[in-house]
């Protein structure tokens, strides 16, 4: 990595000229600190930016990148800061380019079923807006209430509904991207088919700000799916719960919109945090939370009847049906606030993010149990069971200092990630690589890594775009 130029008063003066001054933060240490970290590890993974610029449009982004590229100043694009892999931590200081002001829903095109948005739109705001018009954006992650669309695209975020609708990348049909040299390029648009040349759109999806900055995003919409029903099934142990995932989909002859997994430890912690007690909480080792969608009440009833029978035959202790919004929200609150429930007891608990083929979930869960015993560390786990995405969250033992725990928890999560890769999975299913997993990326995808680096060098030859991430 070449030496970057430091930000000084001359640089700040130019940034203020480009943005008319009001959106530049410099020498305000308390405010700058807010942009030094994401949700991955707080102060232990933080690095202070030299300056923060809250851009308002593509033209400002273009001028800033052109200037930074010429001056060789590092630029870290930043969304909501809700990431869990350190992707928007400014490791080399420089300019943090925040898109928080670029929060317009530009268009809801009902004729083409497309939403056109700026990258700073909160995911849940888009979901509500399109729902008002009878439409549905199905690409949202579990962090729907806090994450930005731009960050979701940058990490190819997933969530509970990937099994039926796919992760964020499945819903991106166009991007306007500001390149490292300031050039503004549009890839795709409102069309759904394009066989003319390389698929650049999905090259940028998951690129974590290392190739360019999104200034406009085109998203696929579908009609609202109708009514939903949720089933909660407690099981005596993790293995029995997971063994039901594949057979449930086959026997019910339909794809649920979600099959979520949460272990018994997590439920006990989450029930205190959320002030909700689940059935069989003292006996169950794991739970499945299943959601079905249907157009009519009769269809919904048939689905939960068939699904319930399949789960009972598969060893469920019972099956509970939540067919109204109040009861459904109680169940989903435990799962949605899973990490918050753990951090209420241990603020130092990190969260892992690995993915394996669905039939390998029992093996990765067994390995996590072995690691828990080896390190004498409690490891609550939740995940998206239907697509093989597992989130372990090791909890710090009392006698270990936070700094010691940082190194030990990294060692634990690295071992789990490498095991997942050896089972035909990957080191990240939806959180991205950032800088926390970049060494693991190189170890587990050595051949692909070479080509990734070549692509990076073509798009960003001076290396200013989010340096230290992925590579």
C-alpha positions as CSV (number, residue, x, y, z in Angstrom):
1,X,0.0,0.0,0.0
2,X,1.4,3.3,-1.0
3,X,1.6,6.1,1.5
4,X,-1.5,8.3,1.4
5,X,-1.5,12.0,1.7
6,X,-2.7,13.5,4.9
7,X,-5.8,15.7,5.1
8,X,-4.9,19.2,6.0
9,X,-6.5,22.7,5.9
10,X,-6.0,23.0,2.2
11,X,-7.9,19.7,1.6
12,X,-10.7,20.7,3.9
13,X,-11.0,24.0,2.2
14,X,-11.5,22.2,-1.1
15,X,-14.1,19.8,0.4
16,X,-16.0,22.8,1.8
17,X,-15.9,24.5,-1.5
18,X,-17.4,21.4,-3.2
19,X,-20.2,21.0,-0.6
20,X,-20.7,24.7,0.3
21,X,-19.2,24.0,3.7
22,X,-22.2,22.9,5.8
23,X,-21.6,19.2,5.4
24,X,-17.9,18.9,6.3
25,X,-16.9,17.8,9.8
26,X,-13.2,18.5,10.8
27,X,-11.4,18.8,14.1
28,X,-14.6,18.1,16.0
29,X,-13.3,14.9,17.8
30,X,-16.6,14.0,19.5
31,X,-18.6,14.1,16.2
32,X,-15.8,12.4,14.2
33,X,-15.7,9.6,16.7
34,X,-19.3,8.6,15.6
35,X,-17.8,7.8,12.2
36,X,-14.8,5.8,13.5
37,X,-16.6,2.5,14.0
38,X,-19.5,0.3,13.0
39,X,-21.3,-2.4,15.1
40,X,-18.5,-4.9,14.7
41,X,-16.5,-4.2,17.8
42,X,-16.8,-0.6,19.0
43,X,-13.6,1.0,20.2
44,X,-11.5,-2.1,19.6
45,X,-11.9,-1.9,15.8
46,X,-12.3,1.9,15.6
47,X,-10.1,4.3,13.7
48,X,-10.7,8.0,13.5
49,X,-11.3,9.7,10.2
50,X,-9.5,12.9,9.4
51,X,-12.7,14.5,8.0
52,X,-16.3,13.5,7.3
53,X,-18.2,14.8,4.3
54,X,-22.0,14.4,4.1
55,X,-22.5,14.3,0.4
56,X,-25.9,15.3,-1.1
57,X,-25.7,14.2,-4.7
58,X,-23.7,12.3,-7.4
59,X,-22.0,15.5,-8.6
60,X,-20.5,16.2,-5.1
61,X,-19.3,12.6,-4.9
62,X,-17.8,12.8,-8.3
63,X,-15.9,16.0,-7.5
64,X,-14.6,14.7,-4.1
65,X,-13.4,11.4,-5.7
66,X,-11.7,13.2,-8.5
67,X,-9.9,15.4,-6.1
68,X,-9.1,12.6,-3.7
69,X,-7.8,10.4,-6.5
70,X,-5.5,13.2,-7.8
71,X,-4.2,13.9,-4.3
72,X,-4.0,10.3,-3.2
73,X,-6.3,10.6,-0.2
74,X,-8.1,7.5,1.1
75,X,-11.9,7.6,0.9
76,X,-14.2,5.4,3.0
77,X,-17.8,5.3,1.9
78,X,-20.2,5.0,4.8
79,X,-23.9,4.1,5.2
80,X,-25.7,3.7,8.5
81,X,-22.7,2.2,10.3
82,X,-24.8,-0.9,11.2
83,X,-22.3,-3.2,9.6
84,X,-20.7,-6.1,11.5
85,X,-17.4,-6.6,9.6
86,X,-15.7,-3.2,9.8
87,X,-16.3,-2.4,6.2
88,X,-16.9,1.3,6.9
89,X,-14.1,1.8,9.5
90,X,-11.6,4.4,8.0
91,X,-8.5,2.4,8.7
92,X,-6.2,4.9,7.0
93,X,-8.1,8.0,8.2
94,X,-8.6,10.3,5.3
95,X,-12.1,11.2,4.1
96,X,-15.3,9.4,5.3
97,X,-17.9,9.9,2.6
98,X,-21.3,9.6,4.3
99,X,-24.4,9.1,2.3
100,X,-26.8,9.8,5.1
101,X,-28.1,13.0,3.4
102,X,-28.8,11.1,0.2
103,X,-32.0,9.6,1.6
104,X,-34.6,10.3,-1.2
105,X,-36.9,7.7,-2.6
106,X,-36.7,9.1,-6.1
107,X,-39.4,7.1,-7.7
108,X,-41.9,4.2,-7.2
109,X,-42.6,3.1,-10.7
110,X,-45.7,0.9,-10.5
111,X,-45.8,0.2,-14.3
112,X,-42.3,-1.4,-14.2
113,X,-42.4,-2.5,-10.5
114,X,-39.2,-0.7,-9.8
115,X,-38.1,1.5,-6.9
116,X,-35.3,4.1,-7.6
117,X,-33.6,5.2,-4.5
118,X,-30.6,7.0,-3.2
119,X,-28.1,5.0,-1.1
120,X,-29.0,6.6,2.3
121,X,-32.6,5.5,2.3
122,X,-33.4,3.5,5.5
123,X,-34.5,0.0,4.4
124,X,-37.7,0.1,6.4
125,X,-38.7,3.5,5.0
126,X,-38.7,1.9,1.5
127,X,-40.6,-1.1,2.7
128,X,-43.3,1.0,4.2
129,X,-43.5,3.4,1.2
130,X,-43.9,0.6,-1.4
131,X,-46.4,-1.3,0.9
132,X,-48.6,1.8,0.9
133,X,-49.0,1.2,-2.9
134,X,-49.6,-2.5,-2.6
135,X,-46.0,-3.5,-3.4
136,X,-43.3,-5.3,-1.6
137,X,-39.5,-5.0,-1.4
138,X,-38.3,-8.5,-0.4
139,X,-34.6,-7.9,-0.1
140,X,-34.4,-6.5,3.4
141,X,-32.1,-7.9,6.1
142,X,-32.8,-8.3,9.9
143,X,-31.4,-4.8,10.4
144,X,-34.3,-3.4,8.3
145,X,-35.1,-0.6,10.8
146,X,-31.5,0.8,10.8
147,X,-29.6,-0.2,7.7
148,X,-29.4,1.9,4.5
149,X,-30.1,0.4,1.1
150,X,-26.6,1.4,-0.1
151,X,-25.0,-0.6,2.7
152,X,-27.2,-3.6,2.0
153,X,-26.1,-3.5,-1.7
154,X,-22.4,-3.0,-0.7
155,X,-22.4,-6.1,1.5
156,X,-25.0,-8.1,-0.5
157,X,-26.9,-8.3,2.8
158,X,-29.3,-11.1,3.5
159,X,-32.1,-11.8,6.0
160,X,-34.8,-14.1,7.0
161,X,-36.5,-14.3,3.6
162,X,-33.5,-15.3,1.5
163,X,-34.9,-18.9,1.0
164,X,-37.9,-17.6,-0.9
165,X,-36.8,-14.3,-2.3
166,X,-33.0,-14.2,-2.4
167,X,-30.5,-11.8,-0.8
168,X,-30.1,-8.1,-1.7
169,X,-28.3,-8.8,-5.0
170,X,-31.3,-10.6,-6.4
171,X,-33.3,-7.4,-6.2
172,X,-30.8,-5.0,-7.7
173,X,-31.5,-4.4,-11.4
174,X,-29.5,-1.1,-11.9
175,X,-26.8,1.1,-10.3
176,X,-25.5,4.5,-10.8
177,X,-21.9,4.4,-9.6
178,X,-19.3,7.1,-9.1
179,X,-15.9,5.6,-10.0
180,X,-12.7,6.2,-8.2
181,X,-11.6,8.9,-10.8
182,X,-15.0,10.7,-10.4
183,X,-16.6,9.3,-13.6
184,X,-20.4,8.7,-13.1
185,X,-21.5,5.5,-14.8
186,X,-24.9,3.8,-15.0
187,X,-25.2,0.0,-15.1
188,X,-28.6,-1.5,-15.8
189,X,-31.7,0.4,-15.0
190,X,-35.4,-0.5,-15.1
191,X,-34.9,-3.4,-17.6
192,X,-34.9,-6.9,-16.2
193,X,-32.9,-8.6,-19.0
194,X,-29.6,-7.6,-20.5
195,X,-27.4,-10.1,-22.3
196,X,-25.1,-7.5,-23.9
197,X,-21.8,-7.9,-22.2
198,X,-20.5,-8.4,-18.7
199,X,-22.8,-8.3,-15.7
200,X,-21.2,-5.3,-13.9
201,X,-24.2,-4.8,-11.6
202,X,-23.4,-7.9,-9.6
203,X,-19.7,-7.2,-9.6
204,X,-20.5,-4.0,-7.6
205,X,-23.0,-5.8,-5.3
206,X,-20.9,-7.0,-2.4
207,X,-17.9,-4.9,-3.3
208,X,-18.0,-3.0,0.0
209,X,-17.1,0.4,-1.4
210,X,-13.8,-0.8,-2.8
211,X,-14.7,-0.2,-6.5
212,X,-16.9,2.9,-6.4
213,X,-19.7,4.7,-4.6
214,X,-23.4,4.1,-5.3
215,X,-25.4,7.3,-6.0
216,X,-28.6,5.7,-7.3
217,X,-30.0,2.2,-7.0
218,X,-32.8,0.5,-9.0
219,X,-34.6,-2.2,-7.1
220,X,-37.1,-4.9,-8.1
221,X,-40.5,-4.8,-6.5
222,X,-43.3,-7.4,-6.4
223,X,-47.0,-7.3,-5.4
224,X,-47.6,-7.7,-1.7
225,X,-47.7,-11.4,-0.9
226,X,-50.9,-11.2,1.1
227,X,-51.5,-12.8,4.5
228,X,-48.8,-14.4,6.7
229,X,-48.8,-16.9,9.5
230,X,-45.9,-17.8,11.8
231,X,-45.3,-21.2,13.4
232,X,-43.1,-21.6,16.5
233,X,-41.7,-25.1,17.1
234,X,-39.6,-25.9,20.2
235,X,-37.3,-29.0,20.0
236,X,-35.4,-30.9,22.6
237,X,-32.1,-30.3,20.9
238,X,-30.4,-28.4,18.0
239,X,-29.9,-31.5,15.9
240,X,-33.6,-32.4,15.9
241,X,-34.6,-28.8,15.0
242,X,-32.2,-28.5,12.1
243,X,-33.2,-32.0,10.7
244,X,-36.6,-30.6,10.1
245,X,-35.6,-27.8,7.7
246,X,-35.3,-29.7,4.5
247,X,-38.1,-32.2,5.1
248,X,-40.5,-29.4,6.1
249,X,-40.1,-27.7,2.7
250,X,-40.6,-31.0,0.9
251,X,-43.5,-32.3,2.9
252,X,-45.4,-28.9,2.8
253,X,-44.8,-28.7,-1.0
254,X,-44.2,-25.0,-0.7
255,X,-41.3,-22.6,0.2
256,X,-41.9,-20.8,3.5
257,X,-40.9,-17.2,3.3
258,X,-38.6,-17.8,6.4
259,X,-37.3,-20.6,8.5
260,X,-35.3,-19.1,11.4
261,X,-33.3,-21.0,14.0
262,X,-32.5,-19.9,17.5
263,X,-31.0,-22.0,20.3
264,X,-32.2,-22.4,23.9
265,X,-29.5,-20.2,25.4
266,X,-30.4,-17.3,23.1
267,X,-34.1,-17.6,23.9
268,X,-33.5,-17.5,27.6
269,X,-31.3,-14.3,27.3
270,X,-33.7,-12.7,24.8
271,X,-36.8,-13.4,26.9
272,X,-35.3,-11.3,29.7
273,X,-34.3,-8.5,27.3
274,X,-37.7,-8.5,25.5
275,X,-39.8,-9.3,28.5
276,X,-41.4,-12.2,26.6
277,X,-41.5,-15.9,27.7
278,X,-41.7,-18.5,25.0
279,X,-43.4,-21.9,25.5
280,X,-41.2,-24.8,26.7
281,X,-38.5,-22.3,27.4
282,X,-37.0,-24.3,30.3
283,X,-37.0,-27.5,28.4
284,X,-36.3,-26.7,24.7
285,X,-32.8,-26.8,23.3
286,X,-33.7,-25.0,20.1
287,X,-36.6,-23.4,18.2
288,X,-37.6,-23.0,14.6
289,X,-39.7,-20.0,13.6
290,X,-41.4,-20.5,10.3
291,X,-43.4,-18.0,8.2
292,X,-45.8,-18.9,5.4
293,X,-47.5,-16.5,3.0
294,X,-50.8,-16.9,1.3
295,X,-53.4,-15.0,-0.6
296,X,-56.5,-16.3,1.2
297,X,-57.3,-17.3,4.8
298,X,-58.0,-20.9,3.6
299,X,-54.6,-21.2,1.9
300,X,-52.9,-20.0,5.1
301,X,-54.8,-22.4,7.2
302,X,-53.9,-25.3,4.9
303,X,-50.2,-24.3,5.0
304,X,-50.0,-24.2,8.8
305,X,-51.9,-27.4,9.2
306,X,-49.6,-29.3,6.8
307,X,-46.5,-27.6,8.3
308,X,-47.6,-28.2,11.8
309,X,-48.1,-31.9,11.2
310,X,-44.7,-32.2,9.5
311,X,-43.0,-30.5,12.4
312,X,-44.7,-32.7,15.0
313,X,-43.8,-35.8,13.0
314,X,-40.2,-34.5,13.0
315,X,-40.0,-34.3,16.8
316,X,-41.3,-30.9,17.7
317,X,-42.4,-30.7,21.3
318,X,-45.5,-28.7,20.1
319,X,-46.3,-26.2,17.4
320,X,-47.7,-22.8,18.2
321,X,-49.5,-20.7,15.6
322,X,-49.4,-16.9,15.5
323,X,-51.9,-15.7,13.0
324,X,-52.3,-12.1,14.1
325,X,-49.9,-9.2,14.2
326,X,-49.6,-9.0,18.0
327,X,-48.6,-12.6,18.5
328,X,-46.4,-12.7,15.4
329,X,-44.5,-9.6,16.6
330,X,-43.8,-11.3,20.0
331,X,-42.1,-14.2,18.2
332,X,-40.2,-12.1,15.8
333,X,-39.0,-9.7,18.5
334,X,-37.0,-12.5,20.1
335,X,-35.3,-13.4,16.8
336,X,-34.9,-9.8,15.5
337,X,-33.4,-8.6,18.8
338,X,-31.3,-11.7,19.2
339,X,-27.9,-9.9,19.4
340,X,-29.3,-7.1,21.5
341,X,-30.6,-9.7,24.0
342,X,-27.1,-11.2,24.3
343,X,-25.3,-7.9,24.5
344,X,-27.6,-6.9,27.4
345,X,-25.8,-9.6,29.4
346,X,-22.4,-9.3,27.6
347,X,-21.7,-6.0,25.7
348,X,-18.4,-7.6,24.5
349,X,-20.1,-10.5,22.6
350,X,-19.2,-10.3,18.9
351,X,-21.3,-12.0,16.2
352,X,-20.0,-14.4,13.6
353,X,-21.5,-14.9,10.2
354,X,-20.9,-18.1,8.3
355,X,-22.8,-20.1,5.7
356,X,-22.8,-23.8,4.9
357,X,-25.0,-26.0,2.6
358,X,-28.2,-26.5,4.6
359,X,-27.5,-30.2,5.2
360,X,-24.2,-29.3,6.8
361,X,-25.8,-27.2,9.6
362,X,-25.8,-30.1,12.1
363,X,-22.0,-30.4,11.5
364,X,-21.2,-26.8,11.9
365,X,-23.4,-26.7,15.0
366,X,-21.6,-29.7,16.4
367,X,-18.3,-28.0,15.7
368,X,-19.4,-24.8,17.5
369,X,-20.4,-27.0,20.5
370,X,-16.9,-28.5,20.5
371,X,-15.3,-25.1,20.3
372,X,-17.5,-23.9,23.2
373,X,-16.2,-26.8,25.3
374,X,-12.6,-26.4,24.3
375,X,-12.5,-22.7,25.1
376,X,-14.9,-22.9,28.1
377,X,-17.0,-20.2,26.5
378,X,-20.7,-20.0,26.1
379,X,-21.7,-19.5,22.4
380,X,-25.4,-18.7,21.7
381,X,-26.4,-19.3,18.1
382,X,-29.2,-18.1,15.8
383,X,-29.5,-18.1,12.1
384,X,-31.4,-18.4,8.9
385,X,-31.8,-22.2,8.9
386,X,-33.3,-22.5,5.4
387,X,-30.3,-21.0,3.7
388,X,-27.5,-22.4,6.0
389,X,-26.5,-19.0,7.4
390,X,-25.4,-19.3,11.1
391,X,-24.5,-16.6,13.6
392,X,-22.5,-17.7,16.6
393,X,-22.0,-15.1,19.4
394,X,-19.3,-16.1,21.9
395,X,-19.7,-14.5,25.3
396,X,-16.8,-13.2,27.3
397,X,-15.9,-15.2,30.5
398,X,-15.8,-13.0,33.6
399,X,-12.1,-13.4,34.3
400,X,-10.9,-12.3,30.9
401,X,-10.2,-8.6,30.2
402,X,-12.0,-7.0,27.2
403,X,-8.6,-6.6,25.4
404,X,-7.7,-10.3,25.9
405,X,-11.2,-11.2,24.8
406,X,-10.9,-9.4,21.5
407,X,-8.0,-11.7,20.5
408,X,-9.6,-14.8,21.9
409,X,-13.0,-14.2,20.3
410,X,-11.4,-13.5,17.0
411,X,-9.6,-16.8,17.3
412,X,-12.9,-18.6,18.0
413,X,-14.8,-17.0,15.2
414,X,-11.9,-17.6,12.7
415,X,-11.9,-21.3,13.5
416,X,-15.7,-21.5,13.0
417,X,-15.4,-19.6,9.7
418,X,-12.6,-21.9,8.4
419,X,-14.6,-25.0,9.4
420,X,-17.7,-23.6,7.5
421,X,-15.5,-23.1,4.4
422,X,-14.2,-26.7,4.7
423,X,-17.8,-27.9,4.7
424,X,-18.4,-26.3,1.3
425,X,-19.6,-23.0,2.8
426,X,-18.1,-19.5,3.1
427,X,-16.7,-17.2,5.7
428,X,-19.5,-14.7,5.3
429,X,-23.1,-15.2,4.3
430,X,-24.4,-11.7,4.6
431,X,-22.3,-9.4,6.8
432,X,-19.4,-9.1,4.3
433,X,-15.7,-9.3,4.7
434,X,-14.6,-5.8,5.7
435,X,-11.2,-5.9,7.3
436,X,-12.1,-8.4,10.1
437,X,-12.2,-11.3,7.7
438,X,-9.9,-10.3,4.9
439,X,-7.2,-12.8,5.9
440,X,-9.8,-15.5,5.9
441,X,-11.0,-14.5,2.4
442,X,-7.5,-15.0,1.1
443,X,-7.1,-18.4,2.8
444,X,-10.5,-19.8,1.7
445,X,-10.7,-18.4,-1.8
446,X,-7.0,-18.2,-3.0
447,X,-7.7,-18.4,-6.7
448,X,-10.7,-16.1,-6.7
449,X,-8.7,-13.7,-4.5
450,X,-6.1,-13.2,-7.3
451,X,-8.8,-12.2,-9.8
452,X,-10.6,-9.9,-7.2
453,X,-7.3,-8.1,-6.7
454,X,-6.9,-7.6,-10.5
455,X,-10.4,-6.2,-10.8
456,X,-9.7,-3.8,-7.9
457,X,-6.5,-2.6,-9.6
458,X,-8.4,-1.9,-12.8
459,X,-11.3,0.0,-11.2
460,X,-9.2,1.8,-8.5
461,X,-5.5,1.9,-9.6
462,X,-4.5,4.4,-7.0
463,X,-6.0,2.3,-4.2
464,X,-8.0,5.2,-2.6
465,X,-11.4,3.4,-2.4
466,X,-11.9,2.0,1.1
467,X,-8.3,0.7,1.5
468,X,-7.7,-2.2,3.9
469,X,-11.0,-3.9,3.1
470,X,-11.3,-7.3,1.4
471,X,-7.6,-7.0,0.3
